[in-house]
């Protein structure tokens, strides 16, 4: 039995970004391993690289959003000024 993941399937929102990144890194490492000629075409390699970049950008956005939420708790919406 063979299982596979497509680029379009990997971009779905169901898989955690960390998992997506690790899969792409593993794929690129395998394709470029041991100084051999890549097992994929240059266009596929470029698509993989761009997808990895997109995944990393999404991961960074998620981290930034979490930090922003931590720095601005929901209860700061009320005005506590002393004027």
C-alpha positions, -999 to +999 in steps of 0.1 A: +000+000+000+013+034-009+002+066+007+009+101-005+004+137+001-002+163-027+008+199-025-028+209-026-037+185+001-008+198+023-021+233+020-054+224+036-061+239+069-066+205+086-029+198+091-009+218+117+015+242+101+044+225+120+035+192+104+033+208+070+067+224+074+083+191+085+069+172+056+082+198+031+116+199+047+118+161+046+108+160+010+133+186+000+161+168+019+152+135+002+152+151-032+186+168-027+202+141-006+238+129-011+248+154-038+229+134-064+208+150-091+174+159-077+148+132-080+123+159-090+123+184-118+135+220-113+099+233-115+088+208-089+117+218-067+108+255-071+071+248-063+082+228-031+105+257-021+078+283-026+053+261-007+078+257+022+082+295+022+044+300+023+041+275+052+068+292+072+051+326+066+018+311+079+036+297+109+052+331+116+018+348+113+003+323+138+031+330+163+026+367+159-012+364+164-007+343+195+018+368+209-006+397+201-034+379+219-013+372+249-003+409+251-038+422+247-062+401+268-099+403+260-106+421+293-086+452+281-116+462+261-131+481+290-119+517+297-101+519+330-089+554+327-086+576+358-097+608+341 
